[in-house]
């Protein structure tokens, strides 16, 4: 797989795109005025304890109270009763693991984890783990042995990441020692810091991408900012000096995202309709906690049979669904309505294709078998708001429904209101002011209005009037 990382930095925004085999698979955006708090560590103050919910609310100085579930609390004596674990007014160290979404505040945990490029260090755990993506049994055992030996001298748990594959003991041990020192400095800061204070800020979006995505299969990291280019090179010299030649400064005439075709791809993400190469298409309807995806064959028809048409379209759709979920950062419950198939073998192929396509996703995913209705239910870990929520605001006309009142409906509403106003006492002209999008429809029906109400009508366009609204003026 040929993987490229494209970085675009402007005055107000930093965007990072991960391109695999020429196709955009991941897009990360960080804006100056909507700063990310995911993985940040705070010294918080417990505001309220709610035993009935098994949770507490913590002030971290963010504005919205953070939600702390009892399962995310650290208890020295292994208490089960939440009232014995945290108290109102108590200062605690918490880490954000889910950013605020909509009206909901962030979710936090007391079980801190510090991710490095090769390992994740968990100061309050005692576990040792190795990524399941490392399939070579010998390499798996080698890495576990290295970590087990290093852990004899330190407290805390360690998880070996996929990126650690083929890394030396020296490299792994050095990173573990660094993360242990980092945690010691966080504890030290927390002791002297005031409550509701940020103690440790996670890396910015560019360095997070280097940490999480800069693997051996990356052939190029193209950066259009001289300052960012210099910083990344210095960072790479420390974590992966053999890869420094892959970091390249961009000085082309076109904006870097335009040159790579990413700008157009982002524009397409604003649509809920996604075309498939075969001629089929997806319809993606995203709600706050659930996303429904409908698969349609469109113009595609297989030469052999309807079953083959459905199977081929579904296989292509499964691949594209996995990509769109990553690109749009859609989380929560996801229901996919594939085209009906009769053969169990085809259903299994589609299910396996979806599972295979989602393996590269760093979010936790669980997929259930196809139901009798041809639906696949799955969940995808949601850590931050979706791309749609970041880039747009809810339409003030349709309020997220995706539809506005038809021109015919507005016409009927006007007629009903004029009827209710009892215009018999008016003998002159009636003026109706409308949004320009609706005016032509009304003008074409002026004679009908005159016949209905025995009055002259003057239809006027007014850009200040929202599409579904109108003004009726009697003259």
Secondary structure as UniProt FT lines:
FT   STRAND          3..9
FT   STRAND          13..20
FT   TURN            21..22
FT   STRAND          23..31
FT   TURN            32..33
FT   TURN            38..39
FT   STRAND          41..50
FT   TURN            51..54
FT   STRAND          55..59
FT   STRAND          66..69
FT   HELIX           70..72
FT   TURN            76..77
FT   HELIX           82..85
FT   TURN            88..89
FT   STRAND          91..98
FT   TURN            102..103
FT   STRAND          107..109
FT   STRAND          114..115
FT   STRAND          119..122
FT   TURN            123..124
FT   STRAND          128..130
FT   TURN            132..133
FT   HELIX           137..151
FT   TURN            152..153
FT   STRAND          157..160
FT   HELIX           162..164
FT   TURN            165..166
FT   HELIX           169..192
FT   STRAND          197..200
FT   HELIX           205..213
FT   TURN            216..217
FT   STRAND          218..223
FT   HELIX           226..239
FT   HELIX           241..246
FT   STRAND          247..249
FT   HELIX           256..259
FT   TURN            260..261
FT   HELIX           262..268
FT   TURN            269..270
FT   STRAND          273..275
FT   TURN            277..278
FT   STRAND          281..286
FT   STRAND          290..296
FT   TURN            298..299
FT   HELIX           306..328
FT   STRAND          332..337
FT   HELIX           344..357
FT   TURN            358..360
FT   STRAND          365..367
FT   TURN            372..373
FT   STRAND          375..380
FT   HELIX           387..391
FT   TURN            396..400
FT   HELIX           407..420
FT   TURN            421..422
FT   HELIX           423..425
FT   STRAND          429..434
FT   HELIX           436..443
FT   TURN            444..445
FT   HELIX           446..453
FT   STRAND          456..461
FT   TURN            463..464
FT   TURN            467..468
FT   STRAND          470..474
//
